[in-house]
Amino acid sequence: MHEEVYSDGIAEITITGPIVRIDIMSLSPTERDAKNNPKPMFRQRIVMPVDAFANSVELMQKAMKGLIEAGAIKQTPAPQSESSQFPGNGDTKPFVNGARNSSPNFSS
């Protein structure tokens, strides 16, 4: 049997040169924030070369297209912002940062 990891979402994606680090998180069953919502907790990190990450994104886009076509996910317009751009200078920068377990581009 293979080990499985559950994730409520991605907390952060960091690109450092040719390496991509994806921090996955899940909501804490015990810790709460000021609004009594479960706190996101780091669970595991996926580390891969940037070309493998690019291939993964392409595969996820195909899966997303299938979910939209099947009606499982409804697409909504995304606001344009600077934070949605890929870092381009090779520095260590977070690409995605936050505790949301859904993309602002899609709703279930």
C-alpha positions in Angstrom: 0.0 0.0 0.0 1.2 3.5 -0.8 1.1 6.3 1.7 -1.4 9.1 1.0 -1.3 12.7 2.1 -4.5 14.8 2.5 -4.2 18.5 1.8 -6.8 21.3 2.2 -4.7 23.4 -0.1 -1.3 24.9 -1.0 0.0 27.4 1.5 2.9 28.6 -0.6 5.0 27.9 -3.7 8.6 29.2 -3.6 10.8 29.2 -6.7 14.6 29.3 -6.0 16.6 29.0 -9.2 15.7 25.7 -10.9 13.9 24.3 -7.8 10.2 24.7 -6.9 9.0 24.0 -3.4 5.3 23.5 -2.8 4.1 23.7 0.8 0.9 21.9 1.4 -1.3 22.5 4.3 -4.4 21.2 6.1 -6.8 22.8 8.6 -5.9 22.2 12.2 -8.5 20.0 14.1 -7.6 21.8 17.4 -6.1 25.3 16.7 -8.5 28.2 15.9 -7.9 31.8 14.8 -9.6 34.9 16.3 -12.7 34.3 14.2 -12.9 30.6 15.5 -11.9 29.2 12.1 -9.5 26.3 11.9 -5.9 27.5 11.4 -4.0 26.3 8.4 -1.0 24.1 9.4 2.0 23.2 7.3 1.9 19.4 6.6 4.4 18.5 3.9 6.6 19.9 1.2 6.9 18.8 -2.5 10.3 19.7 -4.0 10.8 19.4 -7.8 12.8 20.8 -10.7 11.1 23.8 -12.5 10.5 21.7 -15.7 8.7 19.0 -13.7 6.6 21.8 -12.1 5.7 23.2 -15.5 4.6 19.7 -16.7 2.5 19.3 -13.5 0.8 22.6 -14.1 -0.1 21.5 -17.6 -1.6 18.3 -16.3 -3.6 20.2 -13.6 -4.9 22.6 -16.2 -6.2 19.6 -18.3 -7.8 18.2 -15.1 -9.4 21.6 -14.3 -10.7 21.8 -17.9 -12.4 18.4 -17.5 -13.9 19.4 -14.1 -15.3 22.7 -15.7 -16.7 20.8 -18.7 -18.3 18.2 -16.3 -19.9 21.0 -14.3 -18.1 20.1 -11.1 -16.5 23.5 -10.9 -17.9 26.9 -12.1 -15.3 29.3 -13.6 -15.5 33.0 -12.5 -13.5 35.9 -13.8 -10.2 36.5 -12.0 -9.2 40.1 -11.0 -5.8 41.1 -12.5 -3.2 41.8 -9.9 0.6 42.0 -9.7 0.6 39.1 -7.1 -0.6 36.7 -9.8 2.6 37.0 -11.9 5.4 34.4 -11.8 8.6 35.7 -10.4 11.0 36.2 -13.2 14.4 37.1 -11.8 15.4 33.7 -10.2 15.2 35.1 -6.6 13.5 33.1 -3.9 10.0 34.5 -3.9 6.6 33.1 -2.8 4.3 32.7 -5.8 1.2 31.7 -3.8 0.8 32.7 -0.2 -2.2 32.3 2.0 -4.5 29.9 3.7 -7.3 29.7 1.2 -8.3 26.2 0.2 -9.9 27.4 -3.0 -8.6 29.5 -5.9 -10.2 33.0 -6.4 -10.6 31.9 -10.1 -13.0 29.0 -9.3 -15.8 28.2 -7.0 -17.4 24.9 -6.2 
